Amino acid sequence: MTSSSNKSAEQTGANSLAVGDDASDSPCIGVCTTLYDEICQGCGRTLNEVSNWVFFNQEEKDSVWKRIRADGTAMRFQRQTKDAN
């Protein structure tokens, strides 16, 4: 067994969708809904950001992460706050 296979799911980011952690490249938590507007209620990204995420460079991704963290209303951040308490 290699040392990399001994890493926990938290260290590898494998739980990113389940817990909404920051280890993932994408803000997605697998709760995709845009019921009332063009913003995903799960991750806080616009439909354009979600559909083009794989094409964004790191600077663009960082900009989106900064905006959605500052807003803090997406389920991703509500779950982190709840888990921290």
WOMOTA-V564951 format. One record per residue. N is the residue number from 1. RES is the residue in one small letter. SS is DSSP state (H for helix, E for strand, - for the rest). PSI is psi as a letter, one per 40 degrees, with the letter a starting at -180 (999 if undefined). D_LAST is the distance of its C-alpha to the last C-alpha in Angstrom with 2 decimals. Layout:
# WOMOTA-V564951
n: {N/N}
res: {RES/RES}
ss: {SS/SS}
psi: {PSI/PSI}
d_last: {D_LAST/D_LAST}
This chain:
# WOMOTA-V564951
n: {1/2/3/4/5/6/7/8/9/10/11/12/13/14/15/16/17/18/19/20/21/22/23/24/25/26/27/28/29/30/31/32/33/34/35/36/37/38/39/40/41/42/43/44/45/46/47/48/49/50/51/52/53/54/55/56/57/58/59/60/61/62/63/64/65/66/67/68/69/70/71/72/73/74/75/76/77/78/79/80/81/82/83/84/85}
res: {m/t/s/s/s/n/k/s/a/e/q/t/g/a/n/s/l/a/v/g/d/d/a/s/d/s/p/c/i/g/v/c/t/t/l/y/d/e/i/c/q/g/c/g/r/t/l/n/e/v/s/n/w/v/f/f/n/q/e/e/k/d/s/v/w/k/r/i/r/a/d/g/t/a/m/r/f/q/r/q/t/k/d/a/n}
ss: {-/-/H/H/H/H/-/-/H/H/H/H/-/-/-/H/H/H/H/-/-/-/-/-/-/-/-/-/-/-/-/-/-/-/-/-/-/-/E/-/-/-/-/-/-/E/H/H/H/H/H/H/H/H/H/-/-/H/H/H/H/H/H/H/H/H/H/H/H/H/H/-/-/-/H/H/H/H/H/H/H/H/H/H/-}
psi: {h/i/d/d/e/e/i/i/d/d/d/e/e/d/e/d/d/d/e/f/i/e/e/i/d/i/e/h/e/e/g/h/h/f/d/e/a/e/h/h/e/d/e/e/i/i/d/d/d/d/d/e/d/e/e/i/i/d/d/d/d/d/d/d/d/d/d/d/d/d/d/e/e/i/d/d/d/d/d/d/d/d/d/d/999}
d_last: {35.95/35.01/32.18/30.65/30.45/28.44/25.47/22.27/21.18/18.31/21.04/23.35/21.07/22.15/18.78/18.61/19.37/17.13/13.82/14.93/14.92/17.22/19.75/21.74/24.68/24.01/21.11/21.98/19.49/22.36/21.66/24.70/25.64/27.60/28.39/29.03/29.78/30.25/26.58/24.61/21.61/19.91/20.37/21.78/25.14/28.53/30.82/32.97/30.19/29.16/32.81/33.82/30.83/32.91/35.60/33.51/34.04/31.21/31.65/31.31/28.17/26.64/27.64/25.94/22.67/22.88/23.60/20.91/18.20/19.73/19.82/16.24/17.09/17.55/15.53/14.95/12.72/11.08/10.15/8.88/6.60/5.46/5.54/3.82/0.00}
